[in-house]
Amino acid sequence: MKAQCYRPLLEGVGDAIILADAATGRIEVANERAEQLSGRTSSEFGTLSYLDLFEEETQKHLAASARREQTALDVYFTVGEIIRSNGSRCRVDIALSVIGIGRQRFVQIIMRDSTTLLRAADTDLLIRRLQEQNAELRAAQQRLIETDRVRTEFLGMMSHELRTPVNILIGYAHMLLESVAAGDVLPPPERAGILRRMVAAGHTLSELVEDTLSVLRLDAKVVHFDIQPVALDNLFHELKGNDRLLRGPDAVEERWIVEPDVPEIRTDRRKLRQVITNLVGNARKFTEAGHIDVRAAVAGTERIRITVSDTGCGISPEHLPNIFELYRQASAGQTQDGWGIGLYIVRRYLEMLQGSVECTSAIGKGTTFTIELPCNVLPPEENPDPAATNGRATGTPAA
């Protein structure tokens, strides 16, 4: 893992800091204060060993200290001279430690100009700062490792999710072609079942592509708003009608209800549509019997509430706090597939729409997602940070 990832942390410290490879001594990263103190640029640092910065006696002392057996909290303090790029020398106080970042070990050096006498209290402060810096670097490294892990898992899930509907489409298409070539006419019920499965597989592919593109747009911060009047009864009718081919004769009953007093609202129709689509899709995935209810109602002054409830398997209590995080799947651990980004998109879009989402669930009884939205969403320029002021996403076990 490249040490350059940690430069933003180093820049937040007032002292000069250098990270060098413990095996070779080559400088991997140095902050701006180190550049000023040594009179060298970051590109020049890349060609040097950390020992090259110091006069001979200081080199010997630092090299011996770096070779000692050390724990994560060991710090070696000394006073030496740094040789600037113009040949001049500067007396510096030096704190050296050896830290592990992943599989690599680094020598970390903090330096301070000691032209004036350093008090004992300042020395203690410098040592504490070095120890704090080490802890921050280790925490940052763990975050990077975790990010890399979840992305790797996501790519694995993505490849599996793509293969499944593609194989379904190819398999049934071959079946239809073979029946045509053989002159066989499939009975209407069998033909309808094949077409229904092909439509479902295509719908799954479309959802996967749309969700993936949404995450990329969110990460790149290139999400656009289109605030317009939205009649929820029309939106519900559209969503219910679009999915009629996905439900077979034994499908779970779905009830789409808009209370009579729900007014027309002003919001981003496309984003709200995807929020509801993701929640209903999640309910369908984990509900094998019973019903799914999608209901819109007034939720007080200038606000509306949309609930999506099901009688599915439910979500285990330990998973509820994390269901709106990226790459987390909201299930009770059964064999259903999922790529774990749908609820993340729900949360992020509702933050942008100055709304909130809550989830209550009980194993074996079902799950309810509750959305609240203002009737009149402010454009982004009038509400520059909706996530900080309005967005909320929580998950709690049902009573």
CORURGI-V675942 format. One line per field, one symbol per residue. phi: phi as a letter, one per 40 degrees, with the letter a starting at -180 (. if undefined). Layout:
phi = ???
This chain:
phi = .ccddcddccccbcccbbbbcccbgcccaaccccccccgbccccdcbbcccccbcdccdccccccccccbccbcbbbababcccccgcbbcbcbbbabbbbgcbbbcbbbbacbdccccdcccccccccccccdccccccccccccccccccccccccccccccccccccccccccccccccgcbcddccccccccccccccccccccccccccccccccfbcbbbcacbccccccccccccbcccbccbcccbbbbbcdccccbbacccccccdcdccccccccbbbahabbbbbacbhcfbbbbbbbabccgbcdccdcbccccgbbcacgccccibgbccccdccccdccfbaabbbaadgbhbbbbbbbccbcccdccacbcccbbcaabbbccc
